Amino acid sequence: MPFVRVARLADVPAGRGQTVRVAGEDLCLWRAGNAVFAAANSCPHQHFPVLHQGALDGTTLTCPMHGWRYSLDTGAAASPGGGRLRVFPVKVERGEVFVDHPEGA
C-alpha cells in the first residue's frame, strides 16, 4: 500500500485534531510531540464523525460525544465495548505527512 501525502507537518498543530480526506474517507490527524497519528474520524461507539474535535492525552484520544477513549497507537478502546478505532501508519518526511491508507489516494 502506498503512502499518500495528506498535509504539511506545520499544518498539524500539537494537541488539536485536523481532518483530511483520503480515498473518500475522512481521517483525523493528531500530533503528539514529534509523532503524528492518523485515525478514522468516526468514533466506533456510535459512528459520529467528530474525533478531530476530541481531547488528546499523550496518545489517548477521547471522543467529545460520549467520552470513549482510544489509543492512537493501536486503535484499542480504553474500556470494554468501545469497539476498535481504525488507525493508519504515518510517516513524516521533509516536513510532509504521509498516511498509509489501503485505498490509496
Secondary structure as GFF3:
##gff-version 3
##sequence-region A 1 105
A	DSSP	beta_strand	3	8	.	.	.	ID=ss1
A	DSSP	three_ten_helix	9	11	.	.	.	ID=ss2
A	DSSP	beta_strand	18	22	.	.	.	ID=ss3
A	DSSP	beta_strand	25	32	.	.	.	ID=ss4
A	DSSP	beta_strand	35	40	.	.	.	ID=ss5
A	DSSP	three_ten_helix	51	53	.	.	.	ID=ss6
A	DSSP	beta_strand	55	57	.	.	.	ID=ss7
A	DSSP	beta_strand	60	62	.	.	.	ID=ss8
A	DSSP	beta_strand	69	71	.	.	.	ID=ss9
A	DSSP	beta_strand	87	88	.	.	.	ID=ss10
A	DSSP	beta_strand	90	93	.	.	.	ID=ss11
A	DSSP	beta_strand	96	100	.	.	.	ID=ss12
###
